[in-house]
Amino acid sequence: MPLAGSAVPRAELIEWRERFGLVAGITERGAGDGFSLGFWTGEPVGAVMGRWRAFRDSLRPAFNALQKAHQVHGTTVLWHEDVAPGWHVADAADGHATVQRGLLLAVTVADCVPIYLTTRDGRAIALLHAGWRGTAAGILEVGLRRLSERAKVPPADVVMHCGVGICGPCYEVGDEVARAVLGPAASPGKQQLDLRSVLARRAESLGLGEISVSPLCTRCNRDRFFSHRSSGGRDGRMLAYLGIPG
């Protein structure tokens, strides 16, 4: 759902605000040249930085710090505490977790799946970036373990939402990718891969207490979202975010 009264085009998980007191959502393409927050698409750096500042300012004063990382399609999930005000970029990580109020966790996506995790009391949160490589390597399992251990809660007390991402019918992969993600269940040859369904099934097998999946596809809704695959890698990036307001 678009967030009313904001100059930044974004969709917010209203239910997570109402149930858990969290701010969670994803930026959208927007009008004109688009509200891309990626630095790797050939746009002038100044234009992208201006959008980052607009996004940061739109969430003040609830958040005075933002944490992201150079994403590498791996399984490193960082735990953050006592983070100083400002914008922080960690090296080589694809997930973040915290209990710190006023710290906004962020990952960039454009077909890959943002995974939002929270304890039922909204006290501890995690945000993961899951493409096929990260999914195959176990980013969900690592993120859940990090959150459960730090928050001292069982998986049954963790809620998960798979956000906006590319849908199965739009995501054709070869058998090498399918085998990496699906294992022995993969069929030979090219096939359609629904990463969010895979992640939801894994979450269920891990014992998560509640799982939801966005119905929105980045490629089917290119008027709203950026899609790496449909643009041949030239499209911008959205920012998925999750935080406990300060």
Secondary structure, DSSP 8 states (H G I E B T S, - for coil): -B-TT-SS-EEE-HHHHHHH--EEEEE---STT-----SSSS--HHHHHHHHHHHHHHTTTT-SEEEEE---SS--EEEE-S--SEEEEESS-SEEEE--BTEEEEEEESSSEEEEEEETTSSSEEEEEE-HHHHHHTHHHHHHHHHHHHHT--GGGEEEEE-SB--GGG-EE-HHHHHHHHGGG--SS-EE--HHHHHHHHHHHTT-SEEEE---BTTTTTTTS--TTTTTT----EEEEEEB--
